[in-house]
Amino acid sequence: MKNNKQDSEQLLLLFQALSDPIRLDIFRCLLQKGEQRVTSHTYAVSKSTMSHHIKILKEAGLVDVRKEGTTHIYSPNQQCLDEYPAFLSIFQKSSRRSR
């Protein structure tokens, strides 16, 4: 079990990772739609920019990736979601309002 300082540092990392509108949208889409490809075309950014965004989300522990041939498939990191259910509830509430 994490102590308060570790927990605070992890939450700070999560919020920093989601402070960019593209990363926030990627994470929200993965939560709503589940496992999927995320491409630079979807967000009209370069491949290197998209790689940077994905790297930050992975380092924060928000997303998992698996390879299918040359394709990368992304999904929300279930361990992170299980560890921070109150954090996840923010996204569940916002997705209900947007419908």
C-alpha atoms as an extended CHARMM CRD file, in Angstrom:
* protein
*
        99  EXT
         1         1  MET       CA              0.0000000000        0.0000000000        0.0000000000  PROA      1               0.0000000000
         2         2  LYS       CA              1.2520000000        3.4660000000       -0.8690000000  PROA      2               0.0000000000
         3         3  ASN       CA              1.8380000000        6.1210000000        1.7320000000  PROA      3               0.0000000000
         4         4  ASN       CA              0.3040000000        9.5830000000        1.3600000000  PROA      4               0.0000000000
         5         5  LYS       CA              3.4150000000       11.0860000000       -0.2580000000  PROA      5               0.0000000000
         6         6  GLN       CA              3.6380000000        8.3140000000       -2.8730000000  PROA      6               0.0000000000
         7         7  ASP       CA             -0.0900000000        8.5640000000       -3.5110000000  PROA      7               0.0000000000
         8         8  SER       CA              0.1190000000       12.3420000000       -3.9410000000  PROA      8               0.0000000000
         9         9  GLU       CA              3.0770000000       12.0370000000       -6.3100000000  PROA      9               0.0000000000
        10        10  GLN       CA              1.2470000000        9.4420000000       -8.4090000000  PROA      10              0.0000000000
        11        11  LEU       CA             -1.8930000000       11.5870000000       -8.5930000000  PROA      11              0.0000000000
        12        12  LEU       CA              0.2040000000       14.5890000000       -9.5910000000  PROA      12              0.0000000000
        13        13  LEU       CA              1.7460000000       12.5050000000      -12.3810000000  PROA      13              0.0000000000
        14        14  LEU       CA             -1.7290000000       11.4530000000      -13.5750000000  PROA      14              0.0000000000
        15        15  PHE       CA             -3.0380000000       15.0140000000      -13.6260000000  PROA      15              0.0000000000
        16        16  GLN       CA              0.0890000000       16.3210000000      -15.3540000000  PROA      16              0.0000000000
        17        17  ALA       CA             -0.2890000000       13.6480000000      -18.0340000000  PROA      17              0.0000000000
        18        18  LEU       CA             -3.8990000000       14.6970000000      -18.5990000000  PROA      18              0.0000000000
        19        19  SER       CA             -3.1590000000       18.4350000000      -18.6250000000  PROA      19              0.0000000000
        20        20  ASP       CA             -2.9080000000       18.4520000000      -22.4140000000  PROA      20              0.0000000000
        21        21  PRO       CA             -6.2120000000       18.4890000000      -24.3630000000  PROA      21              0.0000000000
        22        22  ILE       CA             -5.0850000000       15.7700000000      -26.7860000000  PROA      22              0.0000000000
        23        23  ARG       CA             -3.9280000000       13.4100000000      -24.0220000000  PROA      23              0.0000000000
        24        24  LEU       CA             -7.1110000000       14.0680000000      -22.0850000000  PROA      24              0.0000000000
        25        25  ASP       CA             -9.1950000000       13.2560000000      -25.1510000000  PROA      25              0.0000000000
        26        26  ILE       CA             -7.1990000000       10.0960000000      -25.9050000000  PROA      26              0.0000000000
        27        27  PHE       CA             -7.6960000000        8.8340000000      -22.3610000000  PROA      27              0.0000000000
        28        28  ARG       CA            -11.3940000000        9.7500000000      -22.3230000000  PROA      28              0.0000000000
        29        29  CYS       CA            -11.9480000000        7.9440000000      -25.6480000000  PROA      29              0.0000000000
        30        30  LEU       CA            -10.1670000000        4.8370000000      -24.3960000000  PROA      30              0.0000000000
        31        31  LEU       CA            -12.3500000000        4.8080000000      -21.2850000000  PROA      31              0.0000000000
        32        32  GLN       CA            -15.5410000000        5.2290000000      -23.2950000000  PROA      32              0.0000000000
        33        33  LYS       CA            -14.7610000000        3.0270000000      -26.3010000000  PROA      33              0.0000000000
        34        34  GLY       CA            -12.2710000000        0.5570000000      -24.8560000000  PROA      34              0.0000000000
        35        35  GLU       CA             -9.2630000000       -0.8790000000      -26.5890000000  PROA      35              0.0000000000
        36        36  GLN       CA             -8.4040000000        0.7550000000      -29.9150000000  PROA      36              0.0000000000
        37        37  ARG       CA             -5.8050000000        2.2060000000      -32.2390000000  PROA      37              0.0000000000
        38        38  VAL       CA             -4.8370000000        5.8300000000      -31.7250000000  PROA      38              0.0000000000
        39        39  THR       CA             -3.4050000000        7.5320000000      -34.7740000000  PROA      39              0.0000000000
        40        40  SER       CA             -1.8990000000       10.9090000000      -35.5270000000  PROA      40              0.0000000000
        41        41  HSD       CA             -4.5500000000       11.3540000000      -38.2480000000  PROA      41              0.0000000000
        42        42  THR       CA             -7.3080000000       11.3230000000      -35.6350000000  PROA      42              0.0000000000
        43        43  TYR       CA             -5.8370000000       14.4010000000      -33.9450000000  PROA      43              0.0000000000
        44        44  ALA       CA             -4.1900000000       16.0800000000      -36.9610000000  PROA      44              0.0000000000
        45        45  VAL       CA             -0.7320000000       15.9660000000      -35.4000000000  PROA      45              0.0000000000
        46        46  SER       CA              2.5520000000       14.4980000000      -36.5750000000  PROA      46              0.0000000000
        47        47  LYS       CA              3.4840000000       10.9080000000      -35.7490000000  PROA      47              0.0000000000
        48        48  SER       CA              6.2570000000       12.1090000000      -33.4560000000  PROA      48              0.0000000000
        49        49  THR       CA              3.8450000000       14.3650000000      -31.5620000000  PROA      49              0.0000000000
        50        50  MET       CA              1.3900000000       11.4980000000      -31.1550000000  PROA      50              0.0000000000
        51        51  SER       CA              4.2100000000        9.2250000000      -29.9570000000  PROA      51              0.0000000000
        52        52  HSD       CA              5.1290000000       11.8640000000      -27.3880000000  PROA      52              0.0000000000
        53        53  HSD       CA              1.5460000000       12.0570000000      -26.0960000000  PROA      53              0.0000000000
        54        54  ILE       CA              1.2440000000        8.2690000000      -25.8610000000  PROA      54              0.0000000000
        55        55  LYS       CA              4.6140000000        8.0290000000      -24.0990000000  PROA      55              0.0000000000
        56        56  ILE       CA              3.4760000000       10.4860000000      -21.4160000000  PROA      56              0.0000000000
        57        57  LEU       CA              0.2120000000        8.5800000000      -20.8830000000  PROA      57              0.0000000000
        58        58  LYS       CA              2.1060000000        5.2770000000      -20.6110000000  PROA      58              0.0000000000
        59        59  GLU       CA              4.7170000000        6.6830000000      -18.2200000000  PROA      59              0.0000000000
        60        60  ALA       CA              1.9390000000        7.9940000000      -15.9840000000  PROA      60              0.0000000000
        61        61  GLY       CA              0.4340000000        4.5170000000      -15.9460000000  PROA      61              0.0000000000
        62        62  LEU       CA             -2.8000000000        5.5880000000      -17.6250000000  PROA      62              0.0000000000
        63        63  VAL       CA             -2.6300000000        3.4100000000      -20.7350000000  PROA      63              0.0000000000
        64        64  ASP       CA             -1.4070000000       -0.0150000000      -21.7360000000  PROA      64              0.0000000000
        65        65  VAL       CA             -0.2470000000       -0.9750000000      -25.2090000000  PROA      65              0.0000000000
        66        66  ARG       CA             -0.0860000000       -4.2660000000      -27.0410000000  PROA      66              0.0000000000
        67        67  LYS       CA              1.1950000000       -4.9860000000      -30.5220000000  PROA      67              0.0000000000
        68        68  GLU       CA             -0.7500000000       -6.7290000000      -33.2650000000  PROA      68              0.0000000000
        69        69  GLY       CA              1.7640000000       -7.0830000000      -36.0500000000  PROA      69              0.0000000000
        70        70  THR       CA              2.8770000000       -3.5320000000      -36.7440000000  PROA      70              0.0000000000
        71        71  THR       CA             -0.2080000000       -1.9870000000      -35.1250000000  PROA      71              0.0000000000
        72        72  HSD       CA             -0.2720000000       -0.6780000000      -31.5710000000  PROA      72              0.0000000000
        73        73  ILE       CA             -3.5270000000       -1.1770000000      -29.6780000000  PROA      73              0.0000000000
        74        74  TYR       CA             -4.1130000000        1.0090000000      -26.6170000000  PROA      74              0.0000000000
        75        75  SER       CA             -6.3700000000        0.5320000000      -23.6230000000  PROA      75              0.0000000000
        76        76  PRO       CA             -6.8360000000        2.1390000000      -20.2140000000  PROA      76              0.0000000000
        77        77  ASN       CA             -4.5200000000        0.6390000000      -17.5950000000  PROA      77              0.0000000000
        78        78  GLN       CA             -6.8950000000       -1.3570000000      -15.4270000000  PROA      78              0.0000000000
        79        79  GLN       CA             -4.5030000000       -1.4150000000      -12.4520000000  PROA      79              0.0000000000
        80        80  CYS       CA             -4.4670000000        2.3830000000      -12.3700000000  PROA      80              0.0000000000
        81        81  LEU       CA             -8.2500000000        2.5220000000      -12.6440000000  PROA      81              0.0000000000
        82        82  ASP       CA             -8.6440000000        0.0040000000       -9.8350000000  PROA      82              0.0000000000
        83        83  GLU       CA             -6.2190000000        1.9410000000       -7.6460000000  PROA      83              0.0000000000
        84        84  TYR       CA             -7.9530000000        5.2960000000       -8.1540000000  PROA      84              0.0000000000
        85        85  PRO       CA            -11.7070000000        4.6630000000       -8.5310000000  PROA      85              0.0000000000
        86        86  ALA       CA            -12.5640000000        8.2150000000       -7.4670000000  PROA      86              0.0000000000
        87        87  PHE       CA            -10.2560000000        9.4920000000      -10.2120000000  PROA      87              0.0000000000
        88        88  LEU       CA            -12.0900000000        7.3800000000      -12.7930000000  PROA      88              0.0000000000
        89        89  SER       CA            -15.4750000000        8.5880000000      -11.5710000000  PROA      89              0.0000000000
        90        90  ILE       CA            -14.6170000000       12.0880000000      -12.8380000000  PROA      90              0.0000000000
        91        91  PHE       CA            -14.6160000000       10.7310000000      -16.3880000000  PROA      91              0.0000000000
        92        92  GLN       CA            -17.7610000000        8.6760000000      -15.9300000000  PROA      92              0.0000000000
        93        93  LYS       CA            -19.6840000000       11.7460000000      -14.7540000000  PROA      93              0.0000000000
        94        94  SER       CA            -18.3940000000       13.9370000000      -17.5830000000  PROA      94              0.0000000000
        95        95  SER       CA            -19.2660000000       11.3430000000      -20.2420000000  PROA      95              0.0000000000
        96        96  ARG       CA            -22.8510000000       11.1230000000      -18.9590000000  PROA      96              0.0000000000
        97        97  ARG       CA            -23.2330000000       14.9100000000      -19.1500000000  PROA      97              0.0000000000
        98        98  SER       CA            -21.8970000000       15.0600000000      -22.7090000000  PROA      98              0.0000000000
        99        99  ARG       CA            -24.5350000000       12.6550000000      -24.0460000000  PROA      99              0.0000000000
